Amino acid sequence: MSNISYYDYIIIGNGLAGLQLALKMAEDHFFDSKTIALIDPSNKNTNDKTWSFWEKDDGQWKSIIHKTWQRASVLTNQKKIDLKLKPYYYKSIKSIDFYNDAKAKLNACKNITFIREKVISLEESHTPVVKTINQHFSGSHVFDSRVPEAFSFNLEDSISIIQHFKGWVIKTEDDVFDERTLTMMDYRLKDGNQTTFTYILPFSKTEALVEFTYFTSDLVNEKTYDHYLKTYIKDFLKIETYQVIETETGQIAMTNFSFEKFNTKYVTKIGTGGGWVKSSTGYSFKNTEKKIKIILANLKSDRLASKGLFKKRFQFYDKIFLKVLKDDNHKGEWIFQQFYDKNTIQTMFRFLDEDSSFIEELKIMWSLFSWSFIKSFFKTL
């Protein structure tokens, strides 16, 4: 293998984690002299998803934010909970805007190279070797976003739920949406005795993303999603005439599988493949930003790149939550009603960001006090 190309850092996958990592390296002068390769078979030129998150200030993504909100609502069959998010803003970014912005910035960096190849293997050693169909690459450290082959939704030693959904961006003839308020969860339309809800991001008075979402162990077919989307738009939004201008689908693993055990001295798993998706919610955008900050600090201090990426007590909380959803999936509506009715949204955001105090965490857990949680607590222990 005399034709191996060497890079200081190799990033496998140009998704959210890979591009965010490369962008932060490009902004830090410490990495100016380092060569960086991003390997992915896709050129990322389609709008394949919408990322949403919350933060207090403008943040680093201000130029590509599609829409922001400071009001939200959660609806159940018992009540409507109105949420004033201030000082937080709930923000939405279209993936194509993120991809285009990231590629433009990274293509301007002489030390960063995009490689359009599919990785077929990674050989770990003091100098890892990444093999694609046509080439071989080596580096001092590899960041790998691929999900480990050992992961499965049916493993006995981990708990997994699938967050799966289909969303339509619809355009209406009349002004029907309150563009100031997003619907975080509406549980009034259900698919049987399962945790399902509708999520609405109103981009304007005449345009919104309407998404039907499941937190379940099993998937459904396309016609099922379509049925519930049509039903919700007609019966709950009272919209008869509309045009579907975009469609998005997704499957997100909500799991306590130990992705971190695949991190080594020379290879760090990132993104979904590294367990960076918040297992109790499926949110990943800000989680990714925070973990990359830790990785860069570790690299600059010559520490293990993956040191300190996870907080044990929040992994414990997430495991309890997953256990309840797995064993009593119909409890989802009650759980989220308690979350947002018994705690302030600001407290919940801090909790989900893993920045809350222990006292706040106790209050949140107390708000979920039930026999299901007691059982899950002791099983998790």
C-alpha positions in Angstrom: 0.0 0.0 0.0 2.6 2.5 -1.1 -0.1 4.8 -2.6 -1.6 5.6 0.8 -2.5 9.3 1.2 -1.8 10.8 4.6 -3.9 13.4 6.5 -3.5 14.5 10.1 -7.2 14.1 10.6 -9.7 12.0 8.7 -13.5 12.6 9.1 -15.7 9.8 7.8 -19.1 11.3 6.9 -20.2 14.8 5.8 -23.3 14.9 7.9 -24.1 17.2 10.8 -21.2 16.0 13.0 -18.6 15.7 10.4 -19.2 19.1 8.9 -19.5 20.8 12.3 -16.2 19.3 13.4 -14.4 20.4 10.2 -15.9 23.9 10.6 -14.7 24.3 14.2 -11.2 23.1 13.2 -11.2 25.6 10.3 -12.0 28.4 12.8 -9.2 27.4 15.2 -5.6 28.5 14.3 -4.3 25.5 16.2 -5.4 23.4 13.2 -4.1 25.7 10.4 -1.0 23.5 9.8 -3.0 20.2 10.0 -4.3 18.5 6.9 -8.0 17.3 7.1 -9.9 15.0 4.8 -13.7 14.6 4.7 -14.8 11.3 3.1 -18.4 10.8 2.0 -19.9 9.4 -1.2 -22.6 12.1 -1.2 -22.0 15.7 -2.3 -24.8 16.9 0.1 -26.8 18.9 -2.4 -30.4 18.0 -1.3 -32.6 19.4 1.5 -33.0 16.0 3.3 -34.0 17.2 6.8 -34.8 20.1 9.1 -32.8 20.6 12.3 -34.3 22.4 15.3 -32.8 23.4 18.6 -33.0 26.1 21.3 -30.5 28.7 22.5 -30.4 32.0 24.3 -28.4 34.2 21.9 -27.7 34.6 18.2 -25.3 31.7 18.2 -22.9 30.7 15.5 -25.5 29.8 12.9 -27.3 33.1 12.7 -26.7 33.5 9.0 -28.5 30.3 8.0 -31.4 30.2 10.5 -34.6 29.7 8.6 -37.0 30.7 11.4 -37.1 31.4 15.1 -39.9 31.3 17.7 -40.3 32.4 21.3 -43.6 30.8 21.9 -44.6 27.2 21.8 -47.5 24.9 22.8 -47.9 21.3 24.0 -51.4 19.8 23.5 -52.7 16.6 25.1 -56.2 15.1 25.4 -56.4 16.8 28.8 -55.1 20.3 28.3 -53.2 22.8 26.2 -49.9 24.1 27.7 -48.7 27.4 26.5 -45.0 28.0 26.8 -43.1 31.3 26.7 -39.5 30.4 25.8 -37.8 33.7 26.6 -34.8 34.1 27.1 -34.6 31.0 24.8 -35.3 31.0 21.1 -36.4 27.9 19.3 -34.6 27.8 15.9 -34.9 25.9 12.7 -32.3 25.3 10.0 -32.8 23.6 6.6 -30.1 21.0 6.0 -29.4 22.3 2.5 -28.6 25.8 3.9 -26.2 24.2 6.4 -24.5 22.0 3.8 -24.0 24.8 1.3 -22.7 27.2 4.0 -20.3 24.5 5.4 -19.0 23.5 2.0 -18.4 27.1 0.9 -16.4 27.8 4.1 -14.4 24.6 4.0 -13.6 24.7 0.3 -11.9 28.0 1.0 -9.5 26.3 3.4 -6.3 25.0 1.7 -5.7 22.3 4.3 -9.1 20.7 4.0 -10.0 18.2 1.2 -13.3 16.7 0.3 -13.1 13.1 -1.0 -16.2 11.7 -2.8 -15.7 8.0 -1.9 -17.5 5.3 0.1 -15.5 4.0 3.1 -15.5 0.2 3.0 -13.2 -0.5 6.0 -11.2 1.1 8.8 -8.1 -0.6 10.2 -7.2 0.6 13.6 -3.6 0.9 14.6 -1.1 3.6 15.7 -1.8 5.1 12.3 -5.3 4.1 11.3 -6.0 3.2 7.6 -9.2 4.1 5.9 -10.0 2.1 2.8 -12.4 3.2 0.1 -13.3 1.4 -3.1 -10.5 3.2 -5.0 -8.1 4.6 -2.5 -6.4 4.1 0.9 -5.9 6.9 3.5 -4.0 7.1 6.8 -4.1 9.6 9.5 -3.1 10.3 13.1 -6.7 10.3 14.2 -10.0 9.3 12.5 -13.4 10.6 13.4 -16.0 8.1 12.3 -19.7 8.9 12.0 -20.8 5.4 10.9 -23.0 3.5 13.3 -21.1 0.5 14.7 -22.1 -2.9 13.1 -22.6 -4.2 16.7 -25.6 -1.9 17.2 -29.1 -3.3 16.9 -32.5 -2.2 18.2 -33.0 -5.7 19.6 -30.0 -6.1 21.9 -30.7 -7.5 25.3 -28.2 -5.3 27.2 -29.6 -2.0 25.9 -32.9 -0.2 25.6 -33.9 1.2 22.2 -36.9 3.1 20.8 -37.2 4.4 17.2 -38.2 8.0 16.7 -39.6 7.8 13.2 -41.6 10.4 11.3 -42.8 11.8 8.1 -43.4 15.5 7.5 -44.9 17.7 4.8 -44.1 21.3 4.3 -47.5 22.6 3.1 -48.5 25.8 1.4 -52.1 27.1 1.9 -54.1 29.7 0.0 -55.3 31.5 3.1 -53.5 32.8 6.2 -54.1 29.9 8.6 -50.9 29.6 10.8 -49.8 31.6 13.8 -46.2 32.0 12.7 -45.2 33.2 16.1 -46.0 29.9 17.9 -44.7 26.4 17.2 -46.4 23.2 18.3 -43.9 21.0 20.0 -46.2 18.1 20.5 -49.9 17.6 19.9 -51.1 14.2 21.2 -54.8 14.5 20.3 -54.4 12.3 17.2 -53.1 8.9 18.0 -52.2 5.7 16.2 -53.6 3.2 18.6 -52.3 3.0 22.2 -48.8 4.2 21.3 -46.7 7.4 21.8 -47.4 9.4 18.7 -47.8 13.1 18.2 -47.8 15.9 15.6 -45.1 18.6 15.4 -45.7 21.9 13.6 -43.2 24.5 12.6 -45.1 27.5 11.1 -42.6 29.3 8.8 -45.2 31.9 7.7 -49.0 32.4 7.8 -49.3 30.2 4.8 -46.5 27.7 5.1 -45.6 25.2 7.8 -43.9 21.9 8.4 -46.4 19.4 9.7 -44.8 16.2 10.9 -46.4 13.0 12.4 -44.0 11.3 14.8 -43.7 7.9 16.6 -41.7 7.0 19.6 -42.1 3.2 19.2 -40.3 -0.1 18.8 -41.7 -0.8 15.4 -41.9 1.1 12.1 -45.0 1.8 9.9 -45.5 2.0 6.1 -45.6 5.2 4.1 -49.4 5.1 3.8 -49.8 5.1 7.6 -47.9 8.4 7.9 -49.8 9.9 5.0 -53.2 8.9 6.6 -52.4 10.6 9.9 -50.9 13.7 8.2 -54.0 14.1 6.0 -56.3 13.5 9.0 -54.5 16.0 11.2 -54.5 18.7 8.5 -58.2 18.3 7.8 -59.6 17.6 11.2 -57.4 19.6 13.5 -55.9 22.4 11.4 -59.2 22.7 9.5 -57.4 23.1 6.2 -59.1 21.7 3.1 -56.9 23.1 0.3 -53.1 23.0 0.4 -50.1 22.0 -1.6 -47.3 19.7 -0.4 -44.1 21.5 -1.4 -41.5 19.4 0.5 -41.4 16.0 2.1 -39.0 14.7 4.8 -38.8 11.3 6.5 -36.5 10.1 9.2 -35.6 7.4 11.7 -33.7 8.3 14.8 -32.4 5.8 17.4 -33.3 6.7 20.9 -31.1 4.3 22.8 -28.7 3.8 25.7 -26.5 1.5 23.6 -22.9 2.1 24.7 -21.5 3.8 21.6 -18.6 5.3 23.6 -17.0 1.8 24.0 -16.0 2.0 20.4 -13.8 5.1 21.0 -10.1 4.4 21.1 -6.9 6.4 21.2 -6.8 6.9 17.5 -10.5 6.6 16.5 -13.4 8.6 17.8 -17.0 7.8 16.9 -19.0 11.0 16.2 -22.6 12.0 15.5 -25.3 9.3 15.5 -22.5 6.7 15.3 -21.0 8.1 18.5 -24.2 8.2 20.5 -24.5 12.0 20.2 -28.3 12.0 19.7 -30.0 12.7 23.0 -31.5 9.4 23.7 -34.6 10.7 25.5 -35.6 13.3 22.8 -33.8 12.6 19.5 -32.3 16.1 19.4 -28.7 16.3 18.1 -27.8 19.8 16.7 -26.7 21.6 19.9 -25.5 18.3 21.4 -23.1 18.0 18.5 -21.9 21.6 18.9 -21.1 21.0 22.6 -19.3 17.6 22.1 -17.1 19.1 19.3 -16.0 21.8 21.7 -14.9 19.1 24.2 -13.1 17.1 21.5 -11.1 20.1 20.2 -10.1 21.1 23.7 -8.9 17.5 24.3 -6.9 17.4 21.0 -5.2 20.7 21.9 -4.3 19.5 25.3 -3.0 16.1 24.0 -5.7 14.2 25.9 -7.9 11.3 24.7 -10.2 12.9 22.1 -13.3 11.3 23.6 -12.5 12.2 27.2 -15.5 13.7 29.1 -18.1 13.5 26.2 -20.8 11.9 28.4 -22.3 12.7 31.8 -23.2 9.6 33.7 -26.1 10.9 35.7 -27.9 12.1 32.5 -27.3 8.8 30.9 -29.0 7.3 34.0 -32.0 9.7 33.6 -32.3 8.8 29.9 -32.2 5.1 30.6 -35.1 5.4 33.1 -37.1 7.4 30.5 -36.4 4.8 27.8 -37.3 2.0 30.1 -40.8 3.5 30.7 -41.4 4.1 27.0 -40.3 0.6 26.2 -42.4 -1.1 28.8 -45.4 1.3 28.9 -45.3 3.0 25.5 -48.9 4.4 26.0 -47.5 6.6 28.9 -45.7 9.0 26.5 -48.5 11.5 26.4 -48.7 11.6 30.2 -44.9 11.8 30.6 -44.6 14.9 28.3 -47.6 16.5 29.8 -46.0 16.2 33.3 -42.7 17.5 31.9 -44.1 20.7 30.5 -47.0 21.3 33.0 -45.1 20.8 36.2 -41.8 22.4 35.2 -40.9 25.7 33.5 -39.8 25.4 29.9 -36.5 27.1 30.9 -35.8 24.4 33.4 -36.7 21.7 30.9 -34.3 23.2 28.3 -31.5 23.3 30.9 -32.3 19.6 31.8 -32.3 18.5 28.2 -29.1 20.4 27.5 -27.6 18.6 30.5 -26.8 21.9 32.2 -29.4 21.7 35.0 -28.6 21.6 38.8 -29.2 18.5 40.8 -32.1 20.2 42.6 -33.8 20.9 39.3 -33.3 17.3 38.3 -34.9 16.1 41.5 -37.9 18.3 40.9 -38.3 17.1 37.3 -38.0 13.4 38.4 -40.6 14.1 41.1 -43.0 15.5 38.6 -42.9 12.1 36.9 -43.5 10.2 40.1 -45.6 7.1 39.2 -45.5 3.4 39.7 -44.0 3.0 36.2 -41.1 5.3 37.0 -40.5 3.7 40.4 -40.2 0.3 38.7 -38.0 1.6 36.0 -35.8 3.4 38.5 -35.0 0.3 40.4 -34.6 -1.8 37.3 -32.1 0.8 35.9 -30.3 0.8 39.2 
